[in-house]
Amino acid sequence: MKKLLIYILALPLGLFFTGCKKEIMGYEGKEGVYFAVQHGNKSLSINSWPFQPFSDVEFVRIGQSEVDFPVKVMITGPVKDYDRVFRLEVNPDSTTAVEGQHYAPLQTEWKILARQTTVDVKIRLKRSPDLENKAVTLGLRLVETSDFKLSFPEWDAIPSLTGGVVVKEFDASLHTLRINDVMIQPAVWPGSIQAGNRESGLFGAFTRKKMQFLIDNLGLKYEDFASSETMPQARYLLVASDAAEILKARFNANNPVLEDDGRLMFIGSVPWTSIIGVPF
């Protein structure tokens, strides 16, 4: 029965059709809850995305100091005409995040409303400075109540869902949030470091401070640099030109923009040479 439920995505229709005459049969499995999280290529139908035991939370892309991160929970079993309760807890076995620093205390009691089959539990996450250098994890676990059991403590991947990373087996009563604010060089960054640690190209070396400068002064987003579709050549040429004018104006006003090592920030047609590790 478990395999059958998995292959039909455990849709909580309560009834399903079988046989040539499509006779209606009653649901025989557990009335339970499970994490039903799917994430993948947004250009693909959600019907292609595998279910996942984790979610990546990247504050550098979110761009907010706090976020109510949604985690989808679904039910198996018949739909009811009254509200039902399930519980949510922190799973200490998979948690390195610190309450109050990385996340707010969890709401532990949640409801599947009458005639509903899903709910997004909202987890309040916080953008802590230490996340710039390391990732932390927040493990979540569903807890049985008188209304709901745990549907799939042994979830097998659905063979038809192959649109992303496939985790073949996991416990669908558990879900882990992998939280970070680490900024790495994006896919589109027309700059380089030459011999002697000299910055070169339009954008020079990638730094978090340089990206933040572009965000603050030109209204850009980190994800704008994720592909040539969002940052084509014509656009990054304009970005480099506008950024260089701001840097030169700041320099001429005796208020230069410096990198963390004290060197002048290098972008576009600035007239100075920038050597990594050599302060201005």
Secondary structure, DSSP 8 states (H G I E B T S, - for coil): -HHHHHHTTT---SEEEETTTTEEEE--S--EEEE--B---TTS-GGG--B-SEEEEEHHHH-SSEEEEEEEEEEES---SS-EEEEEEE-GGG----BTTTB-----EEEE-TT--EEEEEEEEE--GGGGT--EEEEEEEE--SS-EES-SSEE--TT--SS----EE-TTEEEEEEE------S---EEEEGGGEEEETT-S--HHHHHHHHHHH---GGGGSSTTTS-HHHHHHHHHHHHHHHHHHHHTT---B-TTS-B---TT-SS--BTT---
